[in-house]
């Protein structure tokens, strides 16, 4: 996306751009660090980039800092992009390649580094994909992820509430005399521009994308409130601020309504502002900075050592006006593969060219064709061959992936992700995609139909959902998403035996598919086939050891089969993972209660006593029940 002429005039109006040589912060007091990320933010929704939407607070930050109107995200999805931002690693290295994956605890995050350097670390996030259960809370002493929950799936937190919560945390750090006990690192995440586009009253803009632009304007207002509140606590000159986005939004370009599926610039280009008044001068930089460069940049500015194996580079030379060559950007979307069984997309992007690796490869000369409409693959064989070779060898810095194949959260979390439109959310097949898969471009019609089917399913219009799923399956019987979600539609109607073959078909295609395995276990449990169900539940918890509900379901099947001891172990694992879940605690308590009865019948009175006391420990109400039970009252 090229900056408009108006933007260049705007920068010129700000004055002559003189760069200040900023030494590393080796002796000066360490600055506070404010990281602001906005979900789903296209650069052209900002006034300072395109002059088409009033965003005065973004504009002021851009005019006072070093502004990159075309930074590059490595992936058009919330959690993977933020993980790259916080680690300096590409998705292929941190292995968080879809929303719903869980960040590997062995990764080193920016928050962990700053915490170990004596910073107070806090985060306030506005979207469900960033909840602590997904692991990006590593290193934060305070992680506020209080996302509203409702049946209508408006699972986002209003921008104004985000600013209020962030300011409350900062104020809690100050002593009664107004001093900071230590420098702070605050990450503030605004989710509002994500679809559905529902701007607050007074913020809607005219035109076909007016609702989206209005959401961005409402975030701008919230950022203004945040900065006014911070200004009452600490001057700007003591705050190193970074403002950026995780990815953009397609808004119908290339046939994609939102983001996550393709790797065109409409969903990959994001704004980036580095703001530190008095330390370096304001400037507009056309450099293709990358989100993976944020952590290395902050570490160098703070005179801290880089993280070994980072994929990013420090942008300090650019910030202080020196010439810098930034490496090409590696980008990807695994959603076509993880969600549908089609070819995953990878691409490499230089300042001039972009090569997209797909069955029908694409090559775009970005300076002349910023909307990527003129595929030059047949006309520039040397360029495409060179970029293809770079893509095949790039970007290996650490040699091997740092993260493991990610675990997944519980089924409720997966359903919430689907309610937000992340249709592949939560799946993590580990097998390598075969080379003969369909090109996602050729399956766009099927994807749009599946989007309609999913919307119908979310609205409990089962007939409408099934009609669309069946249309896709008629021409593509191995479509992973249609198999899974049509099975779920049947499952929700209690049509268990009709659902089972669809899930089993999906498992034949993808034996490690966690949601299909979970669904088979659930169906077999409902059908009363307890022996088979126990085998499937054991496989589920082996694949997803942090999935508390699966452990509890295994316990239920084992308990119904009369296997009290292994059932108690399974229930205990569930409670250890989610200790505040009352249903899981009740299941564990009931199992221990039944175990006490079993042990008593076998004449093992002391063992029965221990089991009963353990039951009461996890579920105190069981004491009254036992007191009324002639068999157990004497054990109290």
Number of C-alpha atoms within 10 A of each C-alpha: 19 17 15 13 11 14 17 14 10 16 19 14 10 12 11 11 13 12 16 14 14 15 14 14 14 11 9 9 10 18 21 19 21 19 17 19 23 28 25 28 29 30 27 24 24 24 21 29 27 19 17 13 18 19 22 16 21 20 20 13 21 26 23 20 25 24 29 24 30 25 26 30 33 31 32 33 28 26 27 30 25 24 27 31 27 23 25 29 32 30 25 21 24 25 23 27 32 29 27 33 25 26 27 20 13 11 19 19 24 25 26 19 16 21 19 12 11 12 23 23 23 23 24 26 27 26 25 27 29 23 21 17 19 23 15 23 22 20 19 22 15 14 19 20 21 16 17 14 13 9 9 9 16 18 20 21 21 20 26 17 14 26 23 15 16 22 20 12 16 19 14 10 16 14 10 8 6 11 11 17 12 14 21 22 25 26 22 24 27 29 27 28 26 24 19 15 17 16 22 15 8 9 19 20 18 10 9 9 13 17 21 27 28 27 26 32 29 23 27 22 19 21 21 19 17 19 16 12 18 17 12 8 16 14 10 17 14 17 21 20 24 22 21 26 29 31 33 32 28 23 17 11 16 15 13 19 14 21 27 28 29 28 22 23 25 28 28 29 29 30 29 26 26 26 27 22 18 14 18 21 22 29 27 19 18 14 17 21 30 27 32 28 25 25 26 25 22 21 18 17 20 18 15 17 10 17 18 9 15 20 21 28 20 21 24 18 14 18 27 20 18 12 9 13 13 18 16 22 26 25 24 27 24 26 27 24 23 25 24 25 21 24 24 24 22 20 25 23 22 16 17 14 18 24 27 25 22 18 17 12 17 19 26 23 20 20 13 12 15 16 17 21 14 14 15 17 18 10 10 13 12 10 16 23 13 12 24 18 11 16 21 14 9 14 21 15 14 13 9 11 16 18 18 16 19 24 22 26 20 17 17 10 19 22 17 20 21 20 19 19 20 22 26 24 25 29 25 25 18 13 10 7 14 9 10 9 14 18 18 24 18 12 14 16 13 21 21 15 18 23 17 16 26 28 17 19 20 18 12 14 14 19 14 16 25 21 14 21 27 17 15 21 17 10 10 12 13 18 20 26 23 29 24 23 23 25 28 22 24 19 19 14 12 13 14 20 15 13 24 21 14 23 27 19 17 23 19 12 14 17 15 19 23 22 21 28 21 20 24 26 29 22 21 20 22 15 12 13 13 19 13 14 24 22 13 21 27 19 19 25 21 13 18 19 18 21 21 25 23 27 27 27 25 30 30 24 23 22 21 12 13 14 14 22 14 14 27 26 17 25 29 25 23 27 23 15 16 16 14 10 14 13 12 25 23 19 24 28 27 21 25 29 25 20 26 28 20 18 18 19 12 11 11 13 17 13 16 24 21 15 24 26 21 17 26 20 14 21 19 14 13 19 18 12 14 18 14 11 11 10 13 20 13 10 17 12
